[in-house]
Amino acid sequence: MFIDSHAHLFDPAFRADLNEVVDRARSAGIAAIIVPGTDLATSREAVDLAERYPDLYACVGIHPHESAKAQESDLEAIAGLCRSSRVVAIGEIGLDYYYEFSPREVQMRWFAAQIDLAASMQKPVVVHTRESMTDAMSMVHAGTERSPRWNASATHDGEPRRGVFHCFPGTADEAAELRTLGFGVSFPGIVTFRNSHTIEILRAIGFEKILLETDSPYLAPVPLRGKRNEPAHLLHIARHIASALGITEEALAAATTENSRRLFGIP
C-alpha cells in the first residue's frame, strides 16, 4: 500500500471522471491521497472532497502564485477550514522565484504567516519551492525558532513531523538539514525523467525518510509523459525508485507510507 502525498484532485482535469480516478487509485493499492489547496476556493474544494471520499485528506493554504491575489481575511478563513477533521496540513504554501506571479516580498509575507498559523494549530506544512530553496529553508528555520513547540517531537526522533518540501528540488545536504528541522522531502514523476538528477539525491539520502507523490494532474511519470497524471500512476514512480535503489517495492511502500501517516496524522 502506498500514499500519494500530493494530488490536486479538485483540478478541472478530473471533473468528468473523479469517481473512476479514485477507484483506480484504490485498485492500485493507494491507501490515501492528500489533496492540497492552492487558494481559498480550492482549499474549500479540497475539504469538500475529503469529506466525500474516506481515503482523501485535505490541506488548506495560499500558494505563492496566488498570494498577490489573496485577501487578509483569507488567512482567517483558512484557519476556519482547519476545524474539519479532514484537514491534515497547511498547504500548498511556499516561494516560487521561477515564475514570480506574485512579488517576492508578498510571497514571503504569506509564507511566514501560514507557517505561524500551522505552528499555532500544531499542523504540518506542505511547502512549494522553485528557484527559492535558500530563502524557503531560512524561513522554515525561522519559523521553528519562533515556535519551538511546533510539533516538537520532530527534532527528537528524526521523523518528518513539521512538514514536507514537495517535489523536492534541492540537494542531499539540504534534505539532511531539513530533516534536522523536522521536515521530510517528497518525490513525484520527475524521478523517472531521463535528465533528472533526483535518483542520485535519493541514493545519497536514502529512502527511509522520504514521501512519494504524483502532483496530479501534472508531472506524469515515464511511460505516461504528456498525459494527465493521476494517483494510480504512483506505482510507476515507486517501481522506478525501487529498481534504481536496488530495494523491494514492499520496503519502499512500508517506509514511505509510514512517513506520510506520521506526518499527516492519518490513522
C-alpha positions as CSV (number, residue, x, y, z in Angstrom):
1,M,0.0,0.0,0.0
2,F,1.2,3.5,-0.9
3,I,0.1,7.0,0.0
4,D,0.0,9.8,-2.6
5,S,1.1,12.7,-0.5
6,H,0.2,15.4,-3.1
7,A,-2.6,15.3,-5.7
8,H,-4.8,18.2,-6.8
9,L,-7.9,16.3,-7.4
10,F,-10.1,19.4,-7.5
11,D,-8.4,20.3,-10.8
12,P,-10.9,20.7,-13.7
13,A,-8.9,17.8,-15.4
14,F,-10.7,15.4,-13.0
15,R,-14.2,16.9,-13.3
16,A,-15.6,14.3,-15.6
17,D,-14.3,11.1,-14.0
18,L,-13.2,11.7,-10.4
19,N,-15.0,8.7,-9.1
20,E,-13.2,6.5,-11.6
21,V,-9.8,8.2,-10.8
22,V,-10.4,7.4,-7.1
23,D,-11.4,3.8,-7.9
24,R,-8.3,3.3,-10.0
25,A,-6.2,4.5,-7.1
26,R,-7.8,2.1,-4.7
27,S,-7.3,-0.8,-7.1
28,A,-3.6,0.2,-7.5
29,G,-3.1,0.0,-3.7
30,I,-3.1,3.7,-2.9
31,A,-4.4,3.7,0.7
32,A,-4.8,7.5,1.0
33,I,-4.5,10.7,-1.1
34,I,-3.5,14.1,0.2
35,V,-5.2,16.9,-1.6
36,P,-3.5,20.4,-1.1
37,G,-5.4,23.6,-1.9
38,T,-3.7,26.5,-3.7
39,D,-6.1,29.4,-2.7
40,L,-9.1,29.8,-0.5
41,A,-11.5,28.5,-3.2
42,T,-9.6,25.3,-3.9
43,S,-8.9,24.8,-0.2
44,R,-12.6,24.7,0.3
45,E,-12.9,22.2,-2.6
46,A,-10.2,20.1,-1.1
47,V,-12.1,19.9,2.2
48,D,-15.3,19.1,0.4
49,L,-13.6,16.2,-1.5
50,A,-12.0,14.9,1.7
51,E,-15.4,14.9,3.4
52,R,-16.9,13.0,0.5
53,Y,-14.2,10.3,0.0
54,P,-13.0,8.4,3.1
55,D,-9.5,7.9,1.6
56,L,-8.9,11.6,0.8
57,Y,-7.5,14.2,3.2
58,A,-7.2,17.9,2.6
59,C,-4.6,20.6,3.1
60,V,-5.6,24.3,3.0
61,G,-3.5,27.3,2.1
62,I,-2.4,30.0,-0.2
63,H,0.1,29.0,-2.9
64,P,2.8,31.6,-3.7
65,H,1.4,32.0,-7.2
66,E,-1.9,33.1,-5.6
67,S,-0.5,35.2,-2.8
68,A,-0.8,38.6,-4.6
69,K,-4.5,38.0,-5.2
70,A,-5.2,36.8,-1.6
71,Q,-7.1,39.0,0.9
72,E,-6.0,39.4,4.5
73,S,-9.3,37.8,5.5
74,D,-8.3,34.6,3.7
75,L,-5.9,33.7,6.5
76,E,-8.8,33.7,9.0
77,A,-10.9,31.6,6.5
78,I,-8.0,29.1,6.1
79,A,-7.9,28.8,9.9
80,G,-11.6,28.2,10.0
81,L,-11.3,25.4,7.4
82,C,-8.9,23.6,9.8
83,R,-11.9,22.9,12.1
84,S,-12.7,20.0,9.8
85,S,-11.1,16.7,11.0
86,R,-10.3,16.0,7.3
87,V,-7.7,18.8,7.2
88,V,-4.2,17.4,7.9
89,A,-1.9,20.3,7.0
90,I,-1.5,23.9,5.8
91,G,-0.5,23.9,2.2
92,E,0.4,24.2,-0.5
93,I,2.4,27.2,0.6
94,G,5.9,28.5,-0.1
95,L,8.0,30.5,-2.5
96,D,8.3,30.5,-6.3
97,Y,11.0,32.7,-7.9
98,Y,10.8,30.9,-11.3
99,Y,7.5,32.4,-12.4
100,E,7.2,35.2,-9.8
101,F,3.4,35.5,-10.4
102,S,3.5,37.3,-7.1
103,P,6.2,39.7,-5.8
104,R,8.8,38.0,-3.7
105,E,8.0,40.2,-0.6
106,V,4.3,39.3,-0.9
107,Q,5.2,35.6,-1.2
108,M,7.4,35.8,1.8
109,R,4.8,37.5,3.9
110,W,2.2,34.9,3.2
111,F,4.6,32.1,3.7
112,A,5.7,33.3,7.1
113,A,2.0,34.0,8.2
114,Q,1.0,30.5,7.2
115,I,4.0,28.8,8.9
116,D,2.9,30.6,12.1
117,L,-0.7,29.5,11.6
118,A,0.4,25.9,11.2
119,A,2.6,26.1,14.3
120,S,-0.3,27.7,16.3
121,M,-2.5,24.8,15.2
122,Q,0.1,22.1,15.6
123,K,-0.2,21.1,11.9
124,P,2.5,20.4,9.4
125,V,3.0,22.4,6.2
126,V,3.3,21.4,2.6
127,V,6.0,23.5,1.0
128,H,6.4,24.5,-2.6
129,T,9.7,25.9,-3.6
130,R,11.2,26.7,-7.1
131,E,14.4,28.6,-7.6
132,S,14.0,29.6,-3.9
133,M,15.4,26.9,-1.7
134,T,17.8,29.2,0.3
135,D,15.0,31.6,1.3
136,A,12.5,28.8,1.9
137,M,14.9,26.9,4.2
138,S,15.7,30.1,6.0
139,M,12.1,30.9,6.6
140,V,11.1,27.4,7.9
141,H,14.2,27.6,10.2
142,A,13.0,31.0,11.5
143,G,9.5,29.5,11.9
144,T,10.8,26.7,14.1
145,E,12.7,29.3,16.2
146,R,9.6,31.4,16.6
147,S,7.6,28.3,17.6
148,P,9.9,25.8,19.2
149,R,7.0,23.7,20.4
150,W,5.6,23.3,16.9
151,N,5.3,19.5,16.6
152,A,8.4,19.5,18.8
153,S,8.9,15.7,18.7
154,A,10.1,16.1,15.1
155,T,13.6,17.1,16.2
156,H,13.9,14.3,18.7
157,D,13.3,11.2,16.6
158,G,14.2,12.5,13.1
159,E,10.8,11.8,11.7
160,P,9.1,14.4,9.4
161,R,6.5,16.0,11.6
162,R,6.7,19.7,10.8
163,G,6.2,19.4,7.1
164,V,7.3,18.3,3.7
165,F,9.1,20.0,0.8
166,H,7.1,18.6,-2.1
167,C,8.6,17.9,-5.5
168,F,11.9,18.4,-3.7
169,P,14.3,20.4,-5.9
170,G,17.3,20.6,-3.5
171,T,20.5,18.8,-2.7
172,A,21.2,15.9,-0.5
173,D,22.8,18.3,2.0
174,E,19.7,20.5,2.0
175,A,17.5,17.4,2.6
176,A,19.7,16.4,5.5
177,E,19.4,19.9,7.0
178,L,15.7,19.9,6.6
179,R,15.5,16.5,8.4
180,T,17.1,18.1,11.5
181,L,14.4,20.7,11.5
182,G,11.6,18.0,11.2
183,F,10.9,18.3,7.5
184,G,10.7,15.5,5.0
185,V,11.0,15.6,1.2
186,S,8.8,14.1,-1.4
187,F,9.4,13.0,-5.0
188,P,7.0,12.8,-8.0
189,G,7.3,11.5,-11.5
190,I,10.4,13.7,-12.1
191,V,12.5,10.8,-10.8
192,T,11.6,8.8,-14.0
193,F,12.7,11.6,-16.4
194,R,15.8,10.9,-18.4
195,N,17.7,14.0,-17.5
196,S,16.7,14.2,-13.8
197,H,19.3,14.0,-11.1
198,T,16.8,13.0,-8.4
199,I,17.9,9.4,-8.2
200,E,21.4,10.5,-7.3
201,I,19.9,12.6,-4.5
202,L,17.8,9.6,-3.4
203,R,20.9,7.4,-3.4
204,A,22.6,9.9,-1.1
205,I,19.8,10.5,1.4
206,G,18.2,7.0,1.4
207,F,14.6,6.2,1.0
208,E,13.8,5.7,4.7
209,K,12.5,9.3,5.4
210,I,11.0,10.3,2.0
211,L,7.4,10.6,0.9
212,L,6.0,9.8,-2.6
213,E,3.6,12.0,-4.6
214,T,2.2,12.3,-8.1
215,D,1.4,16.1,-8.1
216,S,-1.6,15.1,-10.2
217,P,-2.6,16.2,-12.8
218,Y,0.9,17.3,-13.5
219,L,4.3,15.6,-14.0
220,A,3.1,12.2,-15.3
221,P,5.9,9.7,-15.0
222,V,7.5,7.7,-17.8
223,P,5.9,6.0,-19.7
224,L,3.0,8.3,-19.4
225,R,4.6,11.7,-20.0
226,G,2.3,14.2,-21.8
227,K,-0.8,12.5,-20.4
228,R,-2.9,13.6,-17.4
229,N,-1.4,12.3,-14.2
230,E,-3.4,10.6,-11.5
231,P,-2.8,8.9,-8.1
232,A,-2.8,5.3,-9.6
233,H,0.4,6.3,-11.5
234,L,2.3,6.5,-8.2
235,L,3.1,2.8,-8.9
236,H,5.3,3.8,-11.8
237,I,7.3,6.2,-9.6
238,A,7.6,3.6,-6.8
239,R,8.8,0.9,-9.2
240,H,11.4,3.2,-10.8
241,I,12.8,4.2,-7.4
242,A,12.9,0.6,-6.1
243,S,14.7,-0.6,-9.2
244,A,17.2,2.2,-9.2
245,L,18.0,1.8,-5.5
246,G,18.0,-2.0,-5.5
247,I,15.3,-2.3,-2.9
248,T,12.0,-4.1,-2.9
249,E,8.8,-2.2,-3.6
250,E,7.5,-3.6,-0.3
251,A,10.3,-1.9,1.6
252,L,9.7,1.4,-0.2
253,A,5.9,1.2,0.4
254,A,6.4,0.4,4.1
255,A,8.8,3.3,4.7
256,T,7.0,6.0,2.6
257,T,3.6,5.1,3.8
258,E,4.6,5.2,7.5
259,N,6.3,8.6,6.9
260,S,3.1,10.0,5.3
261,R,0.9,8.6,8.1
262,R,3.1,10.1,10.8
263,L,3.4,13.5,9.1
264,F,-0.2,13.9,8.3
265,G,-1.6,12.1,11.4
266,I,-3.5,9.6,9.2
267,P,-4.9,6.8,11.3
